[in-house]
Amino acid sequence: MTVKYPQRLCLLSSQSASSSSSIVFTQISSNFTTYYLKIRKLLPATDNTALYIQFSTDGGATYITTATYNWTTQGIDTSGGNKSDRSISSTESMICNNMSNTSTQPLYADIVLYNLNQSVVRPRWMARSMDTSSITLGQATYSCGINTTTTAITAFKVYCSSGNIASGQFYFYGCNEGGLLY
């Protein structure tokens, strides 16, 4: 018996970072209600930095920088150490913190974005990421956030809290309903 599965992910954009101040995604349409951003081997130029996301309602000409982002992160490292952070009414959303710029310790992240192209339901996201904060300590971070705007999101960018994104691969997908298990 042959079982055929519908294609659930549609690759909209792939980008490589090379000393990039940010990576911008503008391929948001009414064709999808959910989006998936896969980040692989991200290295910040500056050690011990955070990765942030900001939304745009005008195709990336400007970004929402008012205090409309609410987010939380929870992480654990292989020594059992916990780290958490959160913000209410921030000007950006943190995806993860304490990224290393050591070439053998890149960041891997999976981010699911919901309701970007809707003006009634607020845009939200959730992420899981992993990297190593030292040679021996791996760390995993789970995070989520919401923006309180009620205008459709038409673009977003990811960037580091300090310095550029030295390198990394970014894959942006549109998802059909039920397209992701997480």
N, CA, C and O atoms as a DFTB+ gen file, in Angstrom:
728 C
 N C O
     1  1       0.839      -1.167       0.000
     2  2       0.000       0.000       0.000
     3  2       0.893       1.241       0.000
     4  3       1.847       1.326       0.772
     5  1       0.583       2.179      -0.850
     6  2       1.319       3.435      -0.925
     7  2       0.510       4.525      -0.242
     8  3      -0.665       4.730      -0.546
     9  1       1.146       5.211       0.671
    10  2       0.491       6.312       1.370
    11  2       1.104       7.606       0.877
    12  3       2.323       7.773       0.925
    13  1       0.284       8.516       0.407
    14  2       0.767       9.805      -0.072
    15  2       0.423      10.876       0.955
    16  3      -0.717      10.981       1.406
    17  1       1.423      11.663       1.313
    18  2       1.227      12.745       2.265
    19  2       1.217      14.067       1.519
    20  3       2.000      14.251       0.588
    21  1       0.353      14.986       1.905
    22  2       0.359      16.294       1.248
    23  2       1.627      17.052       1.618
    24  3       2.161      16.901       2.716
    25  1       2.090      17.857       0.696
    26  2       3.245      18.682       1.004
    27  2       2.817      19.720       2.032
    28  3       1.894      20.497       1.787
    29  1       3.476      19.736       3.167
    30  2       3.059      20.615       4.244
    31  2       3.963      21.826       4.408
    32  3       3.554      22.822       5.005
    33  1       5.160      21.760       3.899
    34  2       6.086      22.880       3.997
    35  2       6.443      23.363       2.600
    36  3       6.743      22.562       1.715
    37  1       6.408      24.655       2.412
    38  2       6.770      25.258       1.134
    39  2       7.931      26.225       1.388
    40  3       7.760      27.232       2.076
    41  1       9.096      25.925       0.841
    42  2      10.261      26.791       1.035
    43  2      10.014      28.117       0.328
    44  3       9.823      28.159      -0.888
    45  1      10.021      29.196       1.100
    46  2       9.781      30.530       0.563
    47  2      11.076      31.309       0.347
    48  3      11.157      32.150      -0.548
    49  1      12.091      31.027       1.172
    50  2      13.332      31.786       1.090
    51  2      14.440      31.016       1.792
    52  3      14.209      30.387       2.825
    53  1      15.629      31.066       1.238
    54  2      16.815      30.574       1.945
    55  2      17.889      31.648       1.814
    56  3      18.090      32.218       0.741
    57  1      18.572      31.911       2.917
    58  2      19.573      32.971       2.950
    59  2      20.779      32.513       3.743
    60  3      20.668      31.711       4.670
    61  1      21.920      33.031       3.366
    62  2      23.161      32.799       4.101
    63  2      23.624      34.120       4.689
    64  3      23.643      35.144       4.006
    65  1      23.994      34.088       5.951
    66  2      24.516      35.291       6.600
    67  2      26.022      35.367       6.398
    68  3      26.712      34.348       6.446
    69  1      26.523      36.552       6.175
    70  2      27.953      36.810       6.080
    71  2      28.186      38.240       6.557
    72  3      28.060      39.192       5.787
    73  1      28.525      38.376       7.828
    74  2      28.673      39.691       8.459
    75  2      27.414      40.531       8.231
    76  3      27.502      41.699       7.852
    77  1      26.253      39.936       8.464
    78  2      24.958      40.577       8.209
    79  2      24.433      41.252       9.471
    80  3      24.451      40.654      10.547
    81  1      23.968      42.485       9.351
    82  2      23.391      43.164      10.509
    83  2      22.060      42.535      10.898
    84  3      21.696      42.538      12.074
    85  1      21.330      41.996       9.925
    86  2      20.081      41.285      10.186
    87  2      19.765      40.416       8.968
    88  3      20.326      40.595       7.887
    89  1      18.856      39.478       9.180
    90  2      18.333      38.666       8.090
    91  2      16.843      38.988       8.013
    92  3      16.121      38.841       8.999
    93  1      16.384      39.429       6.838
    94  2      15.032      39.942       6.648
    95  2      14.218      38.956       5.810
    96  3      14.712      38.391       4.834
    97  1      12.961      38.762       6.213
    98  2      12.044      37.884       5.497
    99  2      10.790      38.679       5.148
   100  3      10.141      39.246       6.027
   101  1      10.455      38.718       3.854
   102  2       9.303      39.493       3.372
   103  2       8.285      38.623       2.629
   104  3       7.332      39.159       2.063
   105  1       8.455      37.322       2.614
   106  2       7.616      36.425       1.816
   107  2       6.362      35.986       2.570
   108  3       5.999      34.810       2.523
   109  1       5.706      36.892       3.250
   110  2       4.506      36.570       4.016
   111  2       3.282      36.841       3.141
   112  3       3.157      37.909       2.542
   113  1       2.383      35.859       3.077
   114  2       1.208      36.011       2.216
   115  2      -0.013      35.397       2.886
   116  3       0.095      34.783       3.948
   117  1      -1.160      35.564       2.268
   118  2      -2.394      34.977       2.795
   119  2      -2.481      33.482       2.484
   120  3      -3.442      32.831       2.894
   121  1      -1.504      32.925       1.771
   122  2      -1.519      31.505       1.440
   123  2      -1.253      30.615       2.649
   124  3      -1.598      29.433       2.635
   125  1      -0.640      31.174       3.703
   126  2      -0.248      30.370       4.859
   127  2      -0.678      31.071       6.145
   128  3      -0.674      32.299       6.230
   129  1      -1.046      30.276       7.134
   130  2      -1.364      30.831       8.451
   131  2      -0.225      30.604       9.435
   132  3      -0.157      31.252      10.479
   133  1       0.662      29.687       9.098
   134  2       1.777      29.348       9.965
   135  2       3.058      29.361       9.136
   136  3       3.061      28.982       7.965
   137  1       4.133      29.799       9.756
   138  2       5.439      29.841       9.096
   139  2       6.478      29.176       9.986
   140  3       6.329      29.114      11.207
   141  1       7.529      28.683       9.349
   142  2       8.594      27.975      10.057
   143  2       9.926      28.538       9.605
   144  3      10.205      28.581       8.407
   145  1      10.752      28.971      10.545
   146  2      12.098      29.465      10.253
   147  2      13.100      28.506      10.860
   148  3      13.115      28.295      12.073
   149  1      13.936      27.927      10.016
   150  2      14.972      26.999      10.444
   151  2      16.308      27.730      10.351
   152  3      16.683      28.205       9.279
   153  1      17.021      27.822      11.458
   154  2      18.336      28.474      11.497
   155  2      19.371      27.406      11.795
   156  3      19.227      26.631      12.740
   157  1      20.408      27.372      10.986
   158  2      21.460      26.376      11.149
   159  2      22.828      27.050      11.158
   160  3      23.132      27.909      10.330
   161  1      23.637      26.631      12.119
   162  2      25.050      27.037      12.244
   163  2      25.232      28.551      12.318
   164  3      26.132      29.103      11.685
   165  1      24.383      29.216      13.086
   166  2      24.516      30.661      13.256
   167  2      25.666      30.961      14.213
   168  3      25.742      30.411      15.312
   169  1      26.549      31.837      13.774
   170  2      27.625      32.340      14.625
   171  2      27.529      33.854      14.684
   172  3      27.589      34.516      13.648
   173  1      27.379      34.416      15.887
   174  2      27.412      35.875      15.997
   175  2      28.852      36.368      15.913
   176  3      29.782      35.632      16.242
   177  1      29.035      37.591      15.479
   178  2      30.378      38.172      15.440
   179  2      30.888      38.455      16.849
   180  3      32.092      38.411      17.101
   181  1      29.965      38.747      17.766
   182  2      30.306      39.096      19.139
   183  2      29.887      37.966      20.069
   184  3      28.779      37.443      19.950
   185  1      30.756      37.588      20.986
   186  2      30.467      36.515      21.928
   187  2      29.420      36.945      22.959
   188  3      29.305      38.124      23.295
   189  1      28.665      35.967      23.450
   190  2      27.713      36.175      24.538
   191  2      26.623      37.185      24.181
   192  3      26.314      38.076      24.972
   193  1      26.046      37.045      22.998
   194  2      24.986      37.940      22.550
   195  2      23.653      37.202      22.489
   196  3      23.601      35.976      22.577
   197  1      22.592      37.963      22.339
   198  2      21.237      37.402      22.218
   199  2      20.786      37.492      20.767
   200  3      21.299      38.299      19.991
   201  1      19.817      36.650      20.413
   202  2      19.200      36.698      19.095
   203  2      17.785      37.233      19.272
   204  3      17.031      36.745      20.114
   205  1      17.424      38.245      18.470
   206  2      16.132      38.917      18.576
   207  2      15.352      38.827      17.277
   208  3      15.904      38.549      16.213
   209  1      14.032      39.074      17.396
   210  2      13.148      39.165      16.243
   211  2      12.312      40.438      16.378
   212  3      11.888      40.801      17.475
   213  1      12.081      41.109      15.252
   214  2      11.181      42.264      15.190
   215  2      10.300      42.129      13.959
   216  3      10.720      41.576      12.943
   217  1       9.071      42.639      14.056
   218  2       8.091      42.563      12.987
   219  2       7.920      43.903      12.281
   220  3       8.222      44.962      12.831
   221  1       7.425      43.824      11.039
   222  2       7.143      45.009      10.231
   223  2       5.737      44.897       9.662
   224  3       5.269      43.800       9.356
   225  1       5.063      46.039       9.523
   226  2       3.735      46.061       8.901
   227  2       3.762      46.757       7.544
   228  3       2.715      46.969       6.932
   229  1       4.968      47.117       7.070
   230  2       5.087      47.808       5.787
   231  2       6.144      47.179       4.881
   232  3       6.859      47.884       4.170
   233  1       6.236      45.846       4.913
   234  2       7.145      45.130       4.027
   235  2       8.612      45.259       4.381
   236  3       9.466      44.946       3.551
   237  1       8.931      45.707       5.574
   238  2      10.322      45.826       6.005
   239  2      10.913      47.212       5.852
   240  3      12.099      47.405       6.123
   241  1      10.109      48.198       5.419
   242  2      10.613      49.576       5.331
   243  2      10.953      50.096       6.722
   244  3      11.964      50.772       6.909
   245  1      10.099      49.775       7.703
   246  2      10.348      50.096       9.106
   247  2       9.913      48.892       9.941
   248  3       9.208      48.007       9.455
   249  1      10.339      48.873      11.191
   250  2       9.996      47.768      12.093
   251  2       9.308      48.304      13.337
   252  3       9.540      49.440      13.752
   253  1       8.469      47.482      13.917
   254  2       7.766      47.878      15.135
   255  2       8.787      47.938      16.261
   256  3       9.337      46.915      16.669
   257  1       9.034      49.133      16.756
   258  2      10.007      49.326      17.834
   259  2       9.357      49.914      19.078
   260  3      10.045      50.322      20.014
   261  1       8.035      49.956      19.083
   262  2       7.329      50.387      20.283
   263  2       7.246      49.211      21.258
   264  3       7.489      48.067      20.872
   265  1       6.916      49.479      22.479
   266  2       6.896      48.454      23.528
   267  2       5.655      47.569      23.410
   268  3       4.777      47.596      24.272
   269  1       5.595      46.778      22.323
   270  2       4.440      45.916      22.066
   271  2       4.805      44.433      22.028
   272  3       3.972      43.607      21.654
   273  1       6.045      44.078      22.413
   274  2       6.485      42.683      22.410
   275  2       6.480      42.142      23.842
   276  3       7.010      42.776      24.755
   277  1       5.889      40.985      24.026
   278  2       5.934      40.267      25.301
   279  2       6.573      38.915      25.019
   280  3       6.157      38.228      24.085
   281  1       7.570      38.515      25.798
   282  2       8.269      37.260      25.524
   283  2       8.844      36.652      26.794
   284  3       8.992      37.324      27.815
   285  1       9.164      35.363      26.707
   286  2       9.817      34.659      27.799
   287  2      10.756      33.603      27.223
   288  3      10.483      33.037      26.163
   289  1      11.848      33.339      27.911
   290  2      12.770      32.263      27.536
   291  2      13.055      31.414      28.768
   292  3      13.083      31.915      29.893
   293  1      13.264      30.136      28.540
   294  2      13.655      29.222      29.610
   295  2      14.704      28.283      29.052
   296  3      14.474      27.623      28.039
   297  1      15.852      28.218      29.703
   298  2      16.921      27.379      29.198
   299  2      17.538      26.534      30.283
   300  3      17.388      26.807      31.473
   301  1      18.237      25.500      29.852
   302  2      18.970      24.631      30.760
   303  2      20.234      24.180      30.051
   304  3      20.235      23.964      28.839
   305  1      21.319      24.038      30.822
   306  2      22.539      23.523      30.209
   307  2      22.840      22.138      30.765
   308  3      22.178      21.676      31.693
   309  1      23.841      21.481      30.194
   310  2      24.116      20.091      30.546
   311  2      24.658      19.919      31.956
   312  3      24.757      18.788      32.432
   313  1      25.013      21.000      32.638
   314  2      25.428      20.895      34.039
   315  2      24.226      20.981      34.973
   316  3      24.372      20.851      36.188
   317  1      23.041      21.200      34.412
   318  2      21.833      21.340      35.216
   319  2      21.506      22.776      35.559
   320  3      20.521      23.045      36.246
   321  1      22.316      23.692      35.090
   322  2      22.069      25.101      35.354
   323  2      20.875      25.612      34.564
   324  3      20.708      25.272      33.393
   325  1      20.052      26.421      35.195
   326  2      18.875      26.995      34.551
   327  2      19.111      28.466      34.245
   328  3      19.826      29.161      34.965
   329  1      18.501      28.919      33.173
   330  2      18.527      30.342      32.862
   331  2      17.164      30.713      32.309
   332  3      16.569      29.964      31.534
   333  1      16.686      31.851      32.705
   334  2      15.410      32.310      32.182
   335  2      15.427      33.824      32.084
   336  3      16.186      34.508      32.771
   337  1      14.580      34.317      31.222
   338  2      14.458      35.755      31.034
   339  2      13.059      36.019      30.510
   340  3      12.439      35.125      29.934
   341  1      12.553      37.220      30.697
   342  2      11.237      37.572      30.168
   343  2      11.110      39.076      30.124
   344  3      11.845      39.805      30.790
   345  1      10.165      39.519      29.330
   346  2       9.906      40.947      29.257
   347  2       8.455      41.178      28.843
   348  3       7.912      40.484      27.985
   349  1       7.865      42.151      29.465
   350  2       6.534      42.629      29.100
   351  2       6.737      44.035      28.547
   352  3       7.443      44.842      29.151
   353  1       6.137      44.326      27.427
   354  2       6.241      45.655      26.801
   355  2       7.681      45.992      26.404
   356  3       8.225      47.025      26.794
   357  1       8.272      45.109      25.633
   358  2       9.625      45.308      25.119
   359  2       9.562      45.845      23.685
   360  3       8.501      45.821      23.061
   361  1      10.680      46.324      23.169
   362  2      10.743      46.832      21.797
   363  2      11.229      45.772      20.805
   364  3      11.410      46.059      19.622
   365  1      11.438      44.548      21.294
   366  2      11.880      43.417      20.472
   367  2      11.624      42.143      21.262
   368  3      11.392      42.199      22.470
   369  1      11.664      40.992      20.591
   370  2      11.486      39.710      21.267
   371  2      12.784      38.917      21.228
   372  3      13.399      38.764      20.172
   373  1      13.195      38.416      22.386
   374  2      14.399      37.591      22.465
   375  2      14.066      36.145      22.117
   376  3      13.110      35.572      22.640
   377  1      14.864      35.564      21.230
   378  2      14.729      34.151      20.886
   379  2      15.614      33.317      21.805
   380  3      15.171      32.302      22.342
   381  1      16.860      33.741      21.987
   382  2      17.782      33.052      22.884
   383  2      18.879      34.026      23.313
   384  3      19.043      35.101      22.735
   385  1      19.616      33.624      24.333
   386  2      20.633      34.489      24.913
   387  2      21.948      33.726      25.032
   388  3      21.980      32.506      24.874
   389  1      23.008      34.435      25.304
   390  2      24.320      33.856      25.595
   391  2      24.882      33.016      24.444
   392  3      25.475      31.964      24.683
   393  1      24.702      33.465      23.210
   394  2      25.251      32.723      22.071
   395  2      26.767      32.861      22.040
   396  3      27.315      33.921      22.344
   397  1      27.423      31.795      21.677
   398  2      28.876      31.781      21.548
   399  2      29.273      32.130      20.117
   400  3      28.555      31.798      19.173
   401  1      30.411      32.796      19.955
   402  2      30.918      33.065      18.612
   403  2      32.080      32.142      18.242
   404  3      32.805      32.406      17.283
   405  1      32.253      31.071      18.998
   406  2      33.276      30.069      18.703
   407  2      32.791      29.178      17.564
   408  3      31.667      28.678      17.603
   409  1      33.627      28.978      16.555
   410  2      33.190      28.282      15.335
   411  2      32.705      26.859      15.582
   412  3      31.914      26.343      14.793
   413  1      33.151      26.214      16.643
   414  2      32.705      24.850      16.937
   415  2      31.449      24.818      17.798
   416  3      31.003      23.744      18.203
   417  1      30.869      25.997      18.086
   418  2      29.711      26.076      18.973
   419  2      28.568      26.888      18.357
   420  3      28.062      27.804      19.006
   421  1      28.147      26.582      17.123
   422  2      27.094      27.388      16.482
   423  2      25.716      27.154      17.090
   424  3      25.494      26.181      17.811
   425  1      24.807      28.057      16.787
   426  2      23.416      27.963      17.231
   427  2      22.587      27.260      16.165
   428  3      22.761      27.497      14.970
   429  1      21.689      26.396      16.611
   430  2      20.667      25.770      15.778
   431  2      19.325      26.156      16.389
   432  3      19.150      26.026      17.600
   433  1      18.371      26.629      15.582
   434  2      17.081      27.052      16.120
   435  2      15.958      26.710      15.151
   436  3      16.136      26.731      13.933
   437  1      14.798      26.397      15.718
   438  2      13.561      26.172      14.970
   439  2      12.519      27.111      15.551
   440  3      12.239      27.071      16.748
   441  1      11.945      27.957      14.701
   442  2      10.985      28.961      15.151
   443  2       9.697      28.799      14.351
   444  3       9.726      28.761      13.121
   445  1       8.574      28.705      15.045
   446  2       7.269      28.628      14.405
   447  2       6.574      29.957      14.658
   448  3       6.497      30.416      15.798
   449  1       6.063      30.584      13.582
   450  2       5.398      31.882      13.673
   451  2       3.936      31.718      13.258
   452  3       3.635      31.096      12.239
   453  1       3.044      32.279      14.050
   454  2       1.608      32.144      13.828
   455  2       0.965      33.512      13.588
   456  3       1.420      34.524      14.120
   457  1      -0.088      33.526      12.788
   458  2      -0.970      34.696      12.618
   459  2      -0.261      35.938      12.086
   460  3      -0.672      37.055      12.401
   461  1       0.768      35.778      11.306
   462  2       1.494      36.950      10.827
   463  2       0.652      37.807       9.899
   464  3       0.707      39.035       9.967
   465  1      -0.118      37.178       9.044
   466  2      -0.854      37.931       8.024
   467  2      -2.293      38.230       8.419
   468  3      -3.127      38.512       7.558
   469  1      -2.588      38.172       9.694
   470  2      -3.946      38.443      10.165
   471  2      -3.968      39.744      10.967
   472  3      -3.025      40.045      11.699
   473  1      -5.022      40.491      10.829
   474  2      -5.121      41.753      11.566
   475  2      -6.021      41.643      12.792
   476  3      -6.164      42.607      13.544
   477  1      -6.621      40.487      12.995
   478  2      -7.501      40.302      14.149
   479  2      -6.773      39.552      15.266
   480  3      -6.831      39.953      16.428
   481  1      -6.092      38.469      14.909
   482  2      -5.374      37.656      15.886
   483  2      -3.924      38.134      15.941
   484  3      -3.280      38.300      14.905
   485  1      -3.424      38.350      17.128
   486  2      -2.080      38.909      17.290
   487  2      -0.999      37.916      16.878
   488  3      -1.125      36.718      17.130
   489  1       0.069      38.413      16.242
   490  2       1.167      37.529      15.829
   491  2       1.906      36.976      17.042
   492  3       2.133      37.677      18.029
   493  1       2.274      35.709      16.942
   494  2       3.001      35.057      18.030
   495  2       3.994      34.064      17.472
   496  3       3.909      33.685      16.304
   497  1       4.920      33.646      18.283
   498  2       5.954      32.707      17.849
   499  2       6.387      31.847      19.033
   500  3       6.186      32.208      20.192
   501  1       6.981      30.714      18.715
   502  2       7.643      29.891      19.728
   503  2       8.885      29.288      19.083
   504  3       8.920      29.030      17.880
   505  1       9.903      29.071      19.913
   506  2      11.183      28.613      19.388
   507  2      11.839      27.620      20.329
   508  3      11.594      27.607      21.536
   509  1      12.668      26.804      19.742
   510  2      13.589      25.973      20.517
   511  2      14.941      26.123      19.848
   512  3      15.049      26.120      18.621
   513  1      15.954      26.252      20.659
   514  2      17.295      26.438      20.112
   515  2      18.291      25.688      20.968
   516  3      18.033      25.374      22.130
   517  1      19.443      25.405      20.363
   518  2      20.510      24.766      21.127
   519  2      21.849      25.269      20.606
   520  3      22.046      25.495      19.412
   521  1      22.740      25.429      21.544
   522  2      24.113      25.783      21.235
   523  2      24.961      25.354      22.416
   524  3      24.474      24.663      23.311
   525  1      26.195      25.745      22.429
   526  2      27.070      25.421      23.549
   527  2      27.640      26.705      24.100
   528  3      28.166      27.539      23.363
   529  1      27.529      26.854      25.413
   530  2      28.035      28.058      26.046
   531  2      29.508      27.921      26.406
   532  3      30.150      28.905      26.774
   533  1      30.047      26.717      26.303
   534  2      31.474      26.470      26.495
   535  2      31.783      25.156      25.802
   536  3      30.887      24.526      25.240
   537  1      33.015      24.743      25.834
   538  2      33.419      23.502      25.159
   539  2      32.647      22.303      25.703
   540  3      32.353      21.378      24.946
   541  1      32.314      22.294      26.976
   542  2      31.700      21.106      27.576
   543  2      30.215      21.254      27.893
   544  3      29.552      20.253      28.164
   545  1      29.678      22.463      27.867
   546  2      28.289      22.653      28.264
   547  2      27.395      22.936      27.061
   548  3      27.526      23.970      26.406
   549  1      26.491      22.010      26.781
   550  2      25.466      22.290      25.787
   551  2      24.322      22.995      26.481
   552  3      24.120      22.813      27.681
   553  1      23.573      23.796      25.748
   554  2      22.419      24.457      26.357
   555  2      21.252      24.459      25.384
   556  3      21.421      24.635      24.177
   557  1      20.063      24.260      25.941
   558  2      18.836      24.281      25.157
   559  2      17.962      25.403      25.708
   560  3      17.866      25.592      26.921
   561  1      17.329      26.144      24.801
   562  2      16.451      27.237      25.208
   563  2      15.110      27.081      24.516
   564  3      15.041      26.810      23.318
   565  1      14.053      27.255      25.283
   566  2      12.698      27.280      24.756
   567  2      12.154      28.679      25.010
   568  3      12.308      29.219      26.105
   569  1      11.525      29.258      24.010
   570  2      11.050      30.627      24.155
   571  2       9.758      30.819      23.367
   572  3       9.431      30.048      22.465
   573  1       9.041      31.865      23.737
   574  2       7.828      32.209      23.009
   575  2       7.550      33.693      23.191
   576  3       8.053      34.323      24.121
   577  1       6.743      34.241      22.293
   578  2       6.434      35.651      22.391
   579  2       5.205      36.017      21.592
   580  3       4.695      35.229      20.795
   581  1       4.743      37.228      21.823
   582  2       3.576      37.758      21.139
   583  2       3.807      39.248      20.924
   584  3       4.481      39.908      21.714
   585  1       3.239      39.760      19.848
   586  2       3.253      41.201      19.627
   587  2       1.813      41.668      19.725
   588  3       0.918      41.038      19.161
   589  1       1.579      42.746      20.420
   590  2       0.209      43.180      20.685
   591  2      -0.394      44.021      19.563
   592  3      -1.490      44.559      19.718
   593  1       0.304      44.139      18.441
   594  2      -0.245      44.877      17.304
   595  2      -1.437      44.123      16.707
   596  3      -1.511      42.897      16.796
   597  1      -2.348      44.850      16.110
   598  2      -3.477      44.214      15.415
   599  2      -3.460      44.572      13.936
   600  3      -4.501      44.622      13.281
   601  1      -2.266      44.818      13.427
   602  2      -2.068      45.063      11.999
   603  2      -1.324      43.864      11.425
   604  3      -0.430      43.326      12.078
   605  1      -1.672      43.443      10.229
   606  2      -1.027      42.288       9.603
   607  2       0.480      42.523       9.468
   608  3       0.926      43.606       9.089
   609  1       1.244      41.484       9.786
   610  2       2.698      41.526       9.665
   611  2       3.062      41.165       8.231
   612  3       2.572      40.171       7.695
   613  1       3.923      41.973       7.605
   614  2       4.313      41.731       6.212
   615  2       5.794      41.425       6.059
   616  3       6.246      41.104       4.960
   617  1       6.566      41.521       7.156
   618  2       7.983      41.180       7.126
   619  2       8.471      41.038       8.564
   620  3       7.828      41.518       9.497
   621  1       9.609      40.377       8.734
   622  2      10.259      40.339      10.039
   623  2      11.756      40.184       9.820
   624  3      12.211      39.800       8.743
   625  1      12.507      40.494      10.871
   626  2      13.958      40.337      10.803
   627  2      14.458      39.686      12.085
   628  3      13.858      39.833      13.149
   629  1      15.568      38.965      11.965
   630  2      16.282      38.435      13.120
   631  2      17.662      39.078      13.131
   632  3      18.256      39.322      12.080
   633  1      18.162      39.348      14.330
   634  2      19.448      40.042      14.458
   635  2      20.025      39.790      15.840
   636  3      19.324      39.324      16.739
   637  1      21.297      40.096      16.003
   638  2      21.983      39.924      17.280
   639  2      21.904      41.201      18.106
   640  3      21.799      42.301      17.563
   641  1      21.957      41.042      19.409
   642  2      21.899      42.198      20.312
   643  2      23.152      43.057      20.204
   644  3      23.118      44.245      20.522
   645  1      24.245      42.472      19.763
   646  2      25.495      43.219      19.608
   647  2      26.261      42.626      18.432
   648  3      26.407      41.408      18.335
   649  1      26.739      43.463      17.558
   650  2      27.508      42.981      16.410
   651  2      26.640      42.358      15.341
   652  3      25.414      42.344      15.451
   653  1      27.272      41.848      14.319
   654  2      26.600      41.232      13.178
   655  2      26.390      39.740      13.375
   656  3      26.884      39.142      14.330
   657  1      25.646      39.157      12.448
   658  2      25.578      37.703      12.324
   659  2      26.726      37.332      11.396
   660  3      26.672      37.603      10.196
   661  1      27.761      36.714      11.948
   662  2      28.964      36.417      11.169
   663  2      28.676      35.400      10.073
   664  3      29.131      35.551       8.939
   665  1      27.912      34.357      10.418
   666  2      27.582      33.328       9.430
   667  2      26.369      32.545       9.911
   668  3      25.975      32.633      11.074
   669  1      25.791      31.784       9.005
   670  2      24.640      30.954       9.330
   671  2      23.744      30.775       8.124
   672  3      23.800      31.546       7.166
   673  1      22.923      29.754       8.184
   674  2      21.967      29.445       7.126
   675  2      20.552      29.627       7.670
   676  3      20.263      29.238       8.802
   677  1      19.668      30.223       6.857
   678  2      18.296      30.516       7.255
   679  2      17.359      29.987       6.178
   680  3      17.526      30.289       4.996
   681  1      16.367      29.192       6.593
   682  2      15.390      28.613       5.683
   683  2      14.002      28.994       6.190
   684  3      13.653      28.690       7.331
   685  1      13.214      29.656       5.351
   686  2      11.895      30.157       5.736
   687  2      10.832      29.428       4.925
   688  3      10.868      29.424       3.694
   689  1       9.880      28.805       5.634
   690  2       8.849      27.984       5.005
   691  2       7.451      28.519       5.336
   692  3       7.226      29.046       6.426
   693  1       6.536      28.384       4.412
   694  2       5.116      28.538       4.682
   695  2       4.576      27.158       5.006
   696  3       5.019      26.169       4.423
   697  1       3.627      27.075       5.928
   698  2       3.100      25.783       6.367
   699  2       1.601      25.706       6.132
   700  3       0.859      26.626       6.476
   701  1       1.173      24.617       5.553
   702  2      -0.253      24.348       5.449
   703  2      -0.771      23.962       6.831
   704  3       0.011      23.543       7.685
   705  1      -2.062      24.096       7.062
   706  2      -2.635      23.722       8.347
   707  2      -2.225      22.299       8.706
   708  3      -2.264      21.400       7.865
   709  1      -1.836      22.106       9.948
   710  2      -1.414      20.779      10.407
   711  2      -0.044      20.401       9.914
   712  3       0.347      19.238      10.016
   713  1       0.711      21.365       9.372
   714  2       2.000      21.074       8.773
   715  2       3.136      20.827       9.726
   716  3       4.166      20.286       9.324
   717  1       2.984      21.204      10.976
   718  2       4.052      21.005      11.947
   719  2       3.525      20.245      13.147
   720  3       2.363      20.375      13.533
   721  1       4.402      19.453      13.721
   722  2       4.018      18.680      14.903
   723  2       4.277      19.449      16.178
   724  3       3.854      19.034      17.257
   725  1       4.975      20.572      16.060
   726  2       5.342      21.327      17.275
   727  2       4.907      22.744      17.172
   728  3       5.129      23.527      18.096
